[in-house]
Amino acid sequence: MSESLLTVGKIVNTHGIRGELKVLLNTDFPEVRFAPKSRLLIVDAEKKIKIEVTVVSARSNNGTYIVKFEGFDNINDVEKYKGSELKVPKEQAVELPENEYYYHEIIGCRVVSDEDEDLGVIEEILRPGANDVWVVKLPSGKQLLLPVIDDVVLDVDVKNKLVKVHLMEGLL
């Protein structure tokens, strides 16, 4: 189910008594995803919930978004969705500029050095601050933390799931 869906947010709480929800964003395009009349899926595998909803209104609020969906007019209508994720089909992904990638395109890519040494596969992406860090599982089972900077990441080929990197001194 989740393989063909992209997560755009997580419902962390209710907001007020009129059916609004507090959403922690997982998208760089909240103005697209939460625009009035946008259609989203509320998904919670544990609670076996998968329901399509339409955005009525949304606004930014201290690092989260306050979202109201059509047909949900009081706190009792939305309380059960706390902890659920908001998703869209992958086909609705926003087109990115050149040299920008979605996380799901990067995770699973094979990593090779500029000396053609096979380094492993990207398992996770961390966002500690100034730049992302790709976590690569080495053939030995250990992890390599690759900073996503121009001096390290030389080429990203998402079509072939291949990333070429330059290992600066001290990375291994």
Long-range contacts (C-beta under 8 A, 24 or more apart in sequence): 1-43, 1-45, 1-50, 2-43, 2-45, 2-87, 4-89, 4-90, 5-41, 5-43, 5-87, 5-88, 5-89, 5-90, 6-87, 6-88, 6-89, 6-90, 6-92, 6-93, 6-102, 6-104, 7-85, 7-86, 7-87, 8-33, 8-40, 8-86, 8-87, 8-88, 9-33, 9-34, 9-65, 9-67, 9-85, 9-86, 10-83, 10-84, 10-85, 10-86, 11-42, 11-81, 11-82, 11-83, 11-84, 11-85, 11-86, 12-64, 12-82, 12-83, 13-82, 14-75, 14-78, 14-79, 14-82, 15-61, 15-66, 16-75, 17-74, 17-75, 18-68, 18-73, 18-74, 18-75, 19-68, 19-69, 19-72, 19-73, 19-74, 19-75, 19-77, 19-78, 20-66, 20-67, 20-68, 20-78, 21-66, 21-67, 21-68, 21-69, 21-78, 21-81, 22-61, 22-64, 22-65, 22-66, 23-64, 23-65, 23-66, 23-67, 23-86, 24-64, 25-64, 25-65, 26-85, 29-94, 30-58, 30-60, 30-65, 32-94, 33-86, 33-88, 34-58, 34-65, 34-67, 39-88, 40-69, 40-86, 40-87, 40-88, 41-86, 41-87, 41-88, 42-81, 42-84, 42-85, 42-86, 43-84, 43-85, 43-86, 43-87, 44-81, 44-83, 44-84, 44-85, 47-80, 47-84, 49-80, 49-81, 49-84, 99-156, 101-156, 101-158, 105-158, 106-134, 106-156, 106-158, 106-163, 108-161, 109-156, 109-158, 109-161, 109-162, 109-163, 110-161, 110-162, 110-163, 111-136, 111-144, 111-146, 111-163, 111-164, 111-165, 112-162, 112-163, 112-164, 112-165, 113-164, 113-165, 113-166, 113-167, 114-154, 114-164, 114-165, 114-166, 114-167, 119-144, 119-165, 119-167, 120-144, 122-163, 134-163, 144-171, 144-172, 145-171, 146-171
